[in-house]
Amino acid sequence: MANTDFNNMTLKDMEEYTPGGKRFVRGRARNISIKYKMASITMLVALIPMVVLTVLMLIFYNRAIMQRADKQIEENIRIMSDRISSVLQNGELCSNNLTIEFGNYYNDKTMKQVTRDNKIISQLSQSLLIYNGISSIVFIDYSGRFYSSDPSFSEDKAHIKFSEYVYDLKYAGGKTVMMDPAQNPFDKKGKEIITLGKHVINIVTGTHLGYLFVNMDKDYLIESSQSEISYYFLYDSWGNILSETNIKDPIYEDHDFIEGLLQSGEKLIKYQNETYLLARDAIEEYDFTVIGITNLNKFNVTGKDLKFILLTTSSFTIVLLLISVWFSANFVTKPLKVLHDGAEQIAEGDMSVRFRFKTKDEIGRLGRIFNYMTQRNMELLKQVDDEAKKKREYELALIQEQVKPHFLYNTLDIIIMLIEMNRSKEAARVTHKLASYYKNSLSGSEEIVTIEREIQIIRDYLDLQTMRYGDKFSYEIDVDAKAFNSQIPKMTLQPLVENAIYHGIKNKSSWGKITVTGRIVDSYVELRVIDDGIGMKVDELRKLNDLLNKEDIFDSDEKKMAKEAEITDHDSTKGGSHFGLYSVAKRIKLYFGREYGARIESTENVGTTVIVKVPYSE
């Protein structure tokens, strides 16, 4: 009998592991109710909420740390953005005020050039004191005069006058613009500069006065914002990193990592096995972006202490739980394990299993109920097997009944005729063939035979039929000898050969041939009964194949299916019986499974092939 299948899950799949132990309490402990046993164990299991509490504490603590860190870095980012915006606004305000002052100087026609030069230099120096964050200011007037608050720029004034900055400002109008830091001519001594440029235009006459450059140190924009756990980076509109720091940290040397922060869309990022929280803010007015990252591992200083406390508590709880499991295995689980193993054996088909519990508690009573159920199932299974066997015997008898009496009568007539013609040897051969056929097909109670024996049955049958219809057809049997030991339901091929004769060859006006072949294909044997008779129409072929492939073939009512198969006598000229073919397909599926059976291929006026598929075995 096949294993019991509960939604494709066996008892072994549902088994939960419980450590075993030697029984150390005997006597009265056996008869204690299982609920009292479980009550005593529950006292220890009550410690489990501690583990739940530990997990919840870690979850909520980590969440609080995350929120706190996120709030802090967001606040720092906003402060830094405001500070940078303030410095840049100072630079823009400075350039606007200087434009007004320079316009006044150049509009005063009575002012001498020496006086104008002194005033311009003085105004540049005063602006450095007034506006925070500005490191230097350079002005180049329309006649090429060079003014700088930083005397060191005088050495490079020729380079500055003809730089890309001056060329770019020619077409910038009178608006203060951010200059490209990649081409900054004011960078010196490795100190990078951010420059605001302005095309100075006389606000009275609208004439060109010169070019003004307001310089700011990049370090000043973000200084005092760094910490041991946080890092801040400033990016311009071209994606260049503007942040510089004197802090010696490997993270500032990893340029690929820093450049990747600008494109990163993640809130949490990993770097060198540590987790960082990322925040960003945009300074839209100047198209700058500030990004900050905070090391959560260093931010959570008290987390290690908390984890140590929770780990210690959890370890203590686990020890108690192990003790609880050990007691459970001795008092409760061990008898249940016996029930489990026995139930698994029963599920595998061993109905001889019996439980012999000496206890009088719930498990003992459950064991006795199992014993009763097993005995009852054993009786029911025997009854089902007997009924199934009778049903298969009935089907085999039904197939064998199809060997019509007239076949026997006609064969006996041939024997009598041969005797009267003094052809005793031929009569003896016919008699021997007839006896061999009925011996192989009708004798014996076995339902499954080898393919070799089934071939012998149809060979005897075909020999007798060729003696009767020697002028109608010939036959050929070509079955791979390697398939001889494979099993097949008895009387599978005979109805197919009979159908080939009476419904294919007999109604053909010319000579016909029947061929029986057998080949091993993958893990199954494919047997074919081929005739070159009248074939069948497409509609009839489709209807018959649909009948053979019905999903409910196992549960089909025999009378209903016989009616669908349109049963008529084999010798009728109006049609033929398909019940024999249907019964063959059904019996194969009953024995071997749904993937096996029979199907038909046929072409009208060309011939018919019945294909039988059974398992292959060596």
Helices and strands as residue ranges (DSSP letters): G 27-31, H 34-45, H 48-107, H 113-130, E 136-141, E 146-148, G 151-156, H 157-161, H 164-169, E 177-178, G 181-183, E 193-201, E 208-217, H 218-222, E 230-235, H 250-253, H 255-263, E 268-271, E 274-283, E 288-295, H 296-299, H 303-328, I 329-333, H 334-347, H 362-401, H 405-420, H 424-442, E 448-450, H 451-468, E 473-479, G 481-483, E 487-489, H 493-499, I 500-505, E 512-521, E 524-531, H 538-548, H 558-564, H 579-592, E 597-603, E 607-615
